[in-house]
Amino acid sequence: MGIHAIRMPDIGEGIAEAEISEWLVQPGDVLREDDPMVAVMTDKATVEIPCPVTGTVIWQAGQPGDVIAVGAELVRLEVDGPGNVADDAPPAEPSRQAETAPPDPEPAEAKAEAAAEQPAPKPAARPAAAPLRPEGERPIASPAVRARAREAGVDLRLLRGSGPAGRIGHDDLDAFIASGGIPAPSGPQADTGIKEIRVIGLRRKIAERMEAANRVPQITIVEEVDATALEDLRARMNAQGKGARLTLLPFIARAIVRALHDQPLLNAHYDAEAGLIRRFGGVHLGIAAQTPQGLMVPVVRHAEALDLRGLAAEIARLGAAAKEGTAKRDELAGSTITITSLGPLGAIASTPILNVPEVAIVGVNRLAVRPHWNGAAFEPRKMMNLSCSFDHRVIDGWDAAVFVARLKELLETPALIFVEG
């Protein structure tokens, strides 16, 4: 038998390390070639790493949340044959761990002996407590409960019963005795529990990106849009029964493509360190999606080359893949501008946070029927607000306002969305 060390593979260009997301095996498990061993996270994509040989797991590098460098030891297996490392070679340490408990400086045997030498602790004295009832008020309890209380030396005036009219039962007496003589609390109680939750995996990636975005000076513009005509068009197209049901998102995506044709500088990344704006010809549209794992942004590539039905199909496909955890790494990176929407929960307005290094993001708020002044009277219209944020380092307020105004025009007159040129 020999020991075979499996190292963190190179799982993508420019990836130097990966975070352990979930162990799919445990020490003692027998693995066959190509069995999945561990799921690791890079950026916002989770990748399963398969086992290259057959053997029994004898060691793992770290816990979920630990970060392992490419090339560092990940798993050790006991295999038939000589293996690839010496039996007595110590496993390499993970490159970085989120938290590691310090080793116990004392062997277990020494601690057991020290504990045996210590005298048994004396029972704690019962704390004194003031009666819950004024002098002369008789507690309500059965003769059996009173007899038990006398034998235990318990003053029933210190108890507040849980029965009708404060009647003290055997359970109340047991709880009082078990508490060391402290009166059982009554009514609503404060919850003093504290649970510590490690921020790992996708949640840590989101936190890092939000922290980076917080360093960017942003300007947010909120504009009201009359979507009545757009909703009428959408209803008629859905009634035709051709293709998948259309939501608002593909219409908004199409409007963004048209608006970027007039203002291509907003379809860009800003590299502050290099002092460069990278303006893209193709519109790679990020669609912020809430998933069981957290917020992900699958990317509709070359949205400018897709028609309305094509956009709808691709948005639906990518959204389903993100929620099911099957989206590929290249489907979760490379967006040039992003749409974020909470649908019916979208409130009246929001302040979207840039998906850096992008310089613009379009937030879609809740659609609702509101009274709208048409110049002569109020009439019910289907209204929604757009909340758009911009990187104010490279996008001036005027250019941001022109972009939002163009989106409003396209959505309020949806025929313009389909006009080329």
Summary of the structure (lengths in Angstrom):
residues: 421
radius of gyration: 32.4
end to end distance: 70.8
largest distance: 95.6
contacts: 1174
relative contact order: 0.11
helix: 30%
strand: 26%
